[in-house]
Amino acid sequence: MPTILVTNDDGVHAGGIKALADAVRPLGDVLVVAPHQESSAIGHALTLRRPLRLEQFGPDTYAVDGTPTDCVNIAVAVLLKGRLPDLVVSGINTGWNLGDDITYSGTVSGALEAALLGAPAIAVSLMRTRDWTFDFGPSAKVAQDVAAHVLRKGLPERVFLNVNVPRGLPKGIRLTVQGKRNHVTTIAERQDPRGQTYYWIEEGQDHWHEHDRSDFVACREGYVSITPLQPDMTAHATGPAWLSDLATD
Amino acid sequence: MPTILVTNDDGVHAGGIKALADAVRPLGDVLVVAPHQESSAIGHALTLRRPLRLEQFGPDTYAVDGTPTDCVNIAVAVLLKGRLPDLVVSGINTGWNLGDDITYSGTVSGALEAALLGAPAIAVSLMRTRDWTFDFGPSAKVAQDVAAHVLRKGLPERVFLNVNVPRGLPKGIRLTVQGKRNHVTTIAERQDPRGQTYYWIEEGQDHWHEHDRSDFVACREGYVSITPLQPDMTAHATGPAWLSDLATD
């Protein structure tokens, strides 16, 4: 039986990770290692300034007081004694991780860390709802199908998958590219009871650059979006000519 | 005069940010907004679960109790009242940010956030020394030259620069690509005074995939490495064929 590591950024007690673990349990031996607490927008953070604790919550379920990236490392190095899992799945996140926003995402970073360590990985996110109630059913089914596919076919080296699922029953699955958006961050200014100012980062009113094949368009049109990602951020199209009068070698 | 925003992940009181601010001061109006505390390996984290405080430390120097990503957003939205700076420089980090490790880097994430907001940006990192003493002189000169170049020529849309400087006097400047490494995370297990186990994430013994044009090779050979980066992580080479029996649209 393949070993399947399950993590997330919403925390070990979130409904999404339970649905995801249940969905992949028929496919292999499941190990759940997730943050104690919600750590959304934590990005690809590694905890180096303080030590980490590992707590067991069930026969195959553990929590780490750190980030999804910490969880993947603790799972591999401590619980699996250095052996890589056959698959890492991260999610199901309550809220899409689309376009440039994936660079903030703890859910996606869990999968990225697995890819850097050399394990096939999938991040799964579900559209946010207004009242924060979620039906994980359709997204869990998608996660199961994609996980089975990856276990059967593997993934190209260092490639991992970012899967986003619309609300309700998806119309189908689309292979997509990471979308772009114009970022505008809104900051709310408030006063504390002592008259001192503090600031909340809000989610801005952003404009998406439309692109037929983008993850955003697929989800908006009711399709599951699967974007193959990899860790190389080099702007390969920016050639030496642009910097030619600066480079000296 | 152009407006130049200076940030880092080593904190507002670090020697590297002072050297960087001094280096770019002849080029424009400098605004320093950096984390209160060191926040290395914080990745591209955005603080959404608690509010942020902004504290002034000098005529053009401010600290935020958050991440480099938070700093860039607070600087633009609050201090610059929504106006984008003409350039954002992040650093000088004490320790290289090379290859896949840039995905963990707070220094690089400060520049990434600026690029997402639409401002030209440069991250600058200097080789770590054994005794943690640093001569920022040569790297500050490099930062000044690259900053002047970007202010003069601009940068392609969404492209930002990752600059790494070797110790001592660089032999020259090379344009590079993001290197790959085999990640192996080492975890040290210890017992607290109450006999409970805790774990430290250590820097692993990693092997670099050699690549003549990689950032790692350039730095190792004594050259300044400049890698043009962009936020798209799509694995464009992974075509639809690979997932064809899964996709339905």
Interface residues (C-beta under 8 A of the other chain):
Chain A: E38 S40 A41 I42 G43 H44 A45 L46 T47 L48 R49 P51 L52 R53 L54 T69 D70 N73 I74 V76 A77 V78 D100 I102 T103 Y104 S109 L112 L116 L117 G118 D145 V146 H149 K153 P156 R158 V159 K171 G172 I173 R174 L175 V177 Q178 K180 N182 H183 V184 T185 T186 I187 E189 R190 Q196 T197 Y198 Y199 W200 I201 Y223 I226 T227 P228 L229 Q230 P231 D232 M233 T234 A235 H236 A237 T238 P240 W242 L243 D245 L246 A247 T248 D249
Chain B: E38 S40 A41 I42 G43 H44 A45 L46 T47 L48 R49 P51 L52 R53 L54 T69 D70 N73 I74 V76 A77 V78 D100 I102 T103 Y104 S109 L112 L116 L117 G118 D145 V146 H149 K153 P156 R158 V159 K171 G172 I173 R174 L175 V177 Q178 K180 N182 H183 V184 T185 T186 I187 E189 R190 Q196 T197 Y198 Y199 W200 I201 Y223 I226 T227 P228 L229 Q230 P231 D232 M233 T234 A235 H236 A237 T238 P240 W242 L243 D245 L246 A247 T248 D249
